[in-house]
Amino acid sequence: MCNFNLYYKGEKIMEDVVLIEKKDNKVIAIDLFGERKELEGEIKKVDVNNNKIEVE
């Protein structure tokens, strides 16, 4: 299984992200435990080698 760390404007705000989706002008992330965060912005990078998602 591949879990990601989520960075928003350069700051790590969430760990163990298993799902991320873009809906209108929001990015929705859900972690391994079902915690959900909605952010205003765009997905800028998904780095599989470093388990990192960047949103700005």
Secondary structure, 3 states (H helix, E strand, C coil): CCCEEEEECCEEEEEEEEEEEEECCEEEEEECCCCEEEEECCEEEEECCCCEEEEC
